Amino acid sequence: MDFGKQALKLHKQFKGKISTRLKDIPDSLDKLSIYYTPGLLLLVLMWRIILKKTRDYTWLNNCVAVISDGSAVLGLGNIGPYGALPVMEGKCMLFKHFGGIDAVPIVLNVHSADEIVKTVKAIAPSFGGINLEDIAAPICFEVEKRLIDALPIPVMHDDQHGTAIVVLAGLINATKLTGKKLGNCKIAIVGAGAAGVAISKLLYKYAKPEIIAVDSKGIVSRRRKDLNESKKLLLKFTNPHNISGSLADAVVGADIFIGVSKPGLLTSTMIKTMAADPIILLWPTRLQRYYRI
């Protein structure tokens, strides 16, 4: 199947893939009076006194904002808010279909940490949770931390924590099948952005394996002078022997390879240098192979 052509066809046919629906039909004067004025006034007056009641009487109990500035979408880089919107709609579809959670896509035409935080804080009262998506590192780390500290609702950056949880779950299963112990494994991770950093943190917290992180300039080591703050923090629990070199050097003897960067970096020659029964996880963002974007 040509998924690209089908995507264009169905998205145009349905004008996107999500919509809102009414939980009851205001098909009488009585119902209009209940759901709007004058019945609504009682709820408004009550909330002036008991703010927590808002969750019991509005969609706050089951509605998440899916927010992106379009700066790191599907491995394509900064494609902007309009390019990000179909992806955010897709995330909202997944929330609804698999979790029964209403979600609203919100794309922002701002890119600094201050602007994103200010905007999200301003709209947060309309939602029961915030799911950050496809915001480039290292800004994404600051944005998430500041919003967690500032807001009384759950805040999560999916590219960090959602990805890390899925990777850990996959490795728990893969190590059972191969007879390896995760804590005894050497892990090479290519990609030291939001996903790579979060994966490294969770794997280390769970099993404390040896982790070697690799970015576009090679192995993340203490010898390098070009590291941003998030990569410097990464060194607190990765690369214990302070090795330097390329991806090819990082995978020698590795039990596990995790690819959360651009495609085509791991070669068959590199795989042959890994430990016996290697576990290879490649993130399925391969749009560049199929389309010239």
C-alpha positions as CSV (number, residue, x, y, z in Angstrom):
1,M,0.0,0.0,0.0
2,D,1.2,3.5,-0.8
3,F,0.6,5.0,2.7
4,G,1.5,8.5,1.5
5,K,-1.2,8.6,-1.2
6,Q,-3.8,7.1,1.1
7,A,-2.9,9.6,3.8
8,L,-3.4,12.5,1.4
9,K,-6.7,11.0,0.1
10,L,-8.2,10.3,3.5
11,H,-7.1,13.5,5.2
12,K,-8.6,15.5,2.4
13,Q,-11.8,13.4,2.4
14,F,-12.4,13.9,6.2
15,K,-10.7,17.3,6.5
16,G,-8.3,16.0,9.1
17,K,-9.0,13.1,11.5
18,I,-10.4,14.6,14.7
19,S,-13.5,16.6,15.7
20,T,-15.5,17.5,18.8
21,R,-18.8,15.9,19.7
22,L,-21.6,16.8,22.1
23,K,-22.2,14.6,25.1
24,D,-25.9,15.5,25.0
25,I,-28.1,17.1,22.4
26,P,-29.6,20.5,23.2
27,D,-32.8,19.7,21.3
28,S,-35.3,21.6,23.5
29,L,-35.7,24.9,25.2
30,D,-35.3,23.3,28.6
31,K,-32.0,21.7,27.7
32,L,-30.7,25.0,26.3
33,S,-31.7,26.6,29.5
34,I,-29.9,23.9,31.5
35,Y,-26.7,23.8,29.6
36,Y,-26.4,27.5,28.9
37,T,-28.3,30.3,30.7
38,P,-29.9,30.5,33.1
39,G,-28.9,27.1,34.5
40,L,-25.2,27.6,33.9
41,L,-25.1,30.6,36.2
42,L,-25.3,28.3,39.3
43,L,-22.1,26.4,38.2
44,V,-20.3,29.7,37.5
45,L,-21.2,31.0,41.0
46,M,-20.2,27.8,42.6
47,W,-16.7,27.8,41.0
48,R,-16.0,31.2,42.4
49,I,-16.0,29.4,45.8
50,I,-14.8,25.9,45.0
51,L,-12.3,25.9,42.1
52,K,-11.6,22.2,42.4
53,K,-15.2,21.4,41.4
54,T,-14.3,22.5,37.9
55,R,-13.0,19.0,37.1
56,D,-16.3,17.4,38.2
57,Y,-18.4,19.6,35.9
58,T,-16.4,20.3,32.8
59,W,-14.1,18.4,30.3
60,L,-11.1,19.1,32.5
61,N,-11.4,15.6,34.0
62,N,-10.6,14.0,30.6
63,C,-9.0,16.5,28.2
64,V,-5.4,17.0,27.3
65,A,-3.7,19.7,25.2
66,V,-1.2,18.3,22.7
67,I,1.2,21.2,22.1
68,S,4.1,21.7,19.7
69,D,6.1,24.5,18.1
70,G,6.9,22.3,15.2
71,S,10.7,22.5,15.8
72,A,11.5,18.8,15.8
73,V,8.8,16.8,14.0
74,L,9.3,13.2,13.0
75,G,13.0,13.5,12.5
76,L,12.4,16.2,9.9
77,G,13.6,19.1,12.0
78,N,11.9,22.5,12.3
79,I,9.0,22.3,9.8
80,G,6.9,24.9,11.6
81,P,3.4,24.8,13.1
82,Y,1.5,24.0,10.0
83,G,3.7,21.1,9.2
84,A,3.3,19.9,12.8
85,L,-0.5,20.2,12.9
86,P,-1.3,16.8,11.1
87,V,1.1,15.1,13.5
88,M,-0.6,16.6,16.6
89,E,-4.0,15.6,15.2
90,G,-2.6,12.1,15.0
91,K,-1.5,12.2,18.6
92,C,-5.0,13.3,19.6
93,M,-6.5,10.4,17.6
94,L,-4.3,8.0,19.6
95,F,-5.3,9.5,22.9
96,K,-9.0,9.1,22.0
97,H,-8.9,5.7,20.4
98,F,-6.5,3.9,22.7
99,G,-7.1,5.7,26.0
100,G,-10.6,7.3,25.7
101,I,-9.0,10.7,26.4
102,D,-10.2,13.8,24.6
103,A,-7.2,15.7,23.2
104,V,-6.9,19.0,21.4
105,P,-4.0,19.8,19.0
106,I,-2.4,23.2,19.6
107,V,0.6,24.4,17.4
108,L,2.5,27.5,18.4
109,N,4.2,30.0,16.2
110,V,6.8,30.7,18.9
111,H,10.0,28.9,19.6
112,S,11.8,30.4,22.6
113,A,11.4,28.7,26.0
114,D,10.0,31.9,27.5
115,E,7.4,32.3,24.7
116,I,6.3,28.6,24.8
117,V,6.1,28.6,28.6
118,K,4.1,31.9,28.7
119,T,1.6,30.7,26.1
120,V,1.1,27.3,27.7
121,K,0.6,28.8,31.1
122,A,-2.0,31.2,29.6
123,I,-4.1,28.4,28.1
124,A,-3.6,25.8,30.8
125,P,-6.9,26.5,32.7
126,S,-8.8,25.0,29.8
127,F,-7.2,21.6,30.1
128,G,-6.7,18.8,32.6
129,G,-3.2,18.0,31.4
130,I,-0.4,19.1,29.0
131,N,1.3,16.8,26.5
132,L,4.3,18.5,24.9
133,E,5.3,17.2,21.5
134,D,8.1,17.6,19.0
135,I,9.9,20.6,20.7
136,A,13.6,20.6,19.9
137,A,16.3,20.0,22.5
138,P,17.7,21.5,24.6
139,I,14.8,24.0,24.9
140,C,12.4,21.1,25.5
141,F,14.0,20.3,28.8
142,E,13.7,23.8,30.2
143,V,10.1,24.1,28.9
144,E,8.9,20.9,30.6
145,K,10.6,21.7,33.9
146,R,9.3,25.2,34.1
147,L,5.7,24.1,33.3
148,I,5.8,21.2,35.8
149,D,6.9,23.7,38.4
150,A,4.3,26.3,37.4
151,L,1.1,24.4,36.7
152,P,-1.2,22.4,39.0
153,I,-1.9,19.8,36.3
154,P,0.2,16.9,34.8
155,V,2.8,18.0,32.2
156,M,4.7,15.5,30.1
157,H,7.0,15.7,27.1
158,D,6.1,12.7,25.0
159,D,9.3,12.7,23.0
160,Q,11.2,12.2,26.3
161,H,9.1,10.1,28.6
162,G,6.8,8.3,26.2
163,T,9.7,7.2,24.1
164,A,11.8,6.1,27.1
165,I,8.9,4.0,28.5
166,V,8.4,2.2,25.2
167,V,12.2,1.5,24.8
168,L,12.5,0.2,28.4
169,A,9.4,-2.1,27.8
170,G,10.9,-3.4,24.6
171,L,14.3,-4.1,26.2
172,I,12.8,-5.9,29.2
173,N,11.2,-8.3,26.7
174,A,14.2,-8.5,24.4
175,T,16.6,-9.3,27.3
176,K,14.3,-12.1,28.4
177,L,14.3,-13.6,25.0
178,T,18.1,-13.4,24.6
179,G,19.0,-14.4,28.2
180,K,20.8,-11.1,28.9
181,K,20.5,-9.1,32.0
182,L,19.9,-5.4,31.3
183,G,22.2,-4.3,34.1
184,N,25.1,-6.2,32.6
185,C,24.6,-4.9,29.1
186,K,26.6,-2.3,27.2
187,I,24.2,0.0,25.4
188,A,25.0,2.4,22.5
189,I,22.5,5.1,21.9
190,V,22.8,7.3,18.8
191,G,20.9,10.5,19.3
192,A,21.5,12.7,22.3
193,G,18.4,15.0,21.9
194,A,15.2,14.8,23.9
195,A,14.6,11.1,23.3
196,G,18.1,9.9,23.7
197,V,18.6,11.8,27.0
198,A,15.3,10.6,28.5
199,I,16.0,7.0,27.4
200,S,19.4,7.1,29.0
201,K,18.0,8.4,32.2
202,L,15.3,5.8,32.5
203,L,17.5,2.9,31.6
204,Y,20.1,3.9,34.1
205,K,17.6,4.4,36.8
206,Y,16.0,1.0,36.1
207,A,19.2,-1.2,35.7
208,K,22.4,0.9,35.7
209,P,23.8,-0.6,32.5
210,E,26.9,0.9,30.8
211,I,25.6,3.5,28.4
212,I,27.5,5.2,25.6
213,A,25.7,8.2,24.0
214,V,26.6,9.3,20.5
215,D,25.5,12.6,18.8
216,S,26.3,14.0,15.3
217,K,29.9,14.7,16.3
218,G,30.7,11.4,17.9
219,I,30.7,9.9,21.4
220,V,29.6,12.2,24.2
221,S,32.7,12.3,26.4
222,R,34.3,14.5,29.0
223,R,37.1,15.4,26.5
224,R,34.7,17.3,24.3
225,K,34.3,21.1,24.7
226,D,31.2,21.6,22.6
227,L,28.6,20.0,24.9
228,N,25.4,21.8,25.9
229,E,24.1,21.5,29.5
230,S,21.9,18.5,28.8
231,K,24.8,16.5,27.4
232,K,27.0,17.5,30.3
233,L,24.4,16.2,32.7
234,L,24.2,13.0,30.6
235,L,27.9,12.3,31.5
236,K,27.0,11.9,35.1
237,F,25.7,8.4,34.3
238,T,27.0,7.5,30.8
239,N,30.4,6.7,29.3
240,P,32.0,5.6,32.6
241,H,35.4,4.9,30.9
242,N,35.4,8.3,29.1
243,I,36.0,6.8,25.7
244,S,36.0,9.0,22.6
245,G,35.4,8.2,18.9
246,S,32.7,7.6,16.4
247,L,29.5,5.5,16.4
248,A,31.6,2.6,15.1
249,D,33.7,2.8,18.2
250,A,30.7,3.0,20.5
251,V,29.0,-0.2,19.2
252,V,32.1,-2.4,19.5
253,G,31.1,-5.1,22.1
254,A,27.7,-3.5,22.6
255,D,24.8,-5.8,23.6
256,I,22.2,-3.2,22.6
257,F,21.9,-0.5,20.0
258,I,19.2,2.2,20.2
259,G,18.7,4.5,17.2
260,V,16.8,7.7,17.9
261,S,18.5,9.8,15.2
262,K,18.5,10.0,11.4
263,P,18.3,6.7,9.5
264,G,21.1,4.8,7.8
265,L,23.8,5.3,10.5
266,L,24.2,1.7,11.7
267,T,25.9,-0.5,9.1
268,S,26.1,-4.3,8.8
269,T,29.9,-4.0,9.5
270,M,29.2,-2.3,12.8
271,I,26.6,-4.9,13.8
272,K,29.3,-7.6,13.3
273,T,31.4,-5.9,15.9
274,M,28.6,-6.0,18.5
275,A,28.3,-8.7,21.2
276,A,26.6,-12.1,20.5
277,D,22.8,-11.9,20.0
278,P,22.7,-8.1,19.7
279,I,19.4,-6.3,20.4
280,I,18.8,-3.5,17.9
281,L,16.0,-0.9,18.3
282,L,15.5,1.5,15.5
283,W,13.0,4.3,15.8
284,P,10.5,4.0,12.9
285,T,10.9,7.5,11.5
286,R,12.0,6.9,8.0
287,L,10.1,9.4,6.0
288,Q,13.3,10.6,4.3
289,R,13.6,7.2,2.6
290,Y,10.2,7.3,1.0
291,Y,9.6,11.0,0.2
292,R,11.8,13.9,-0.9
293,I,10.7,16.5,1.6
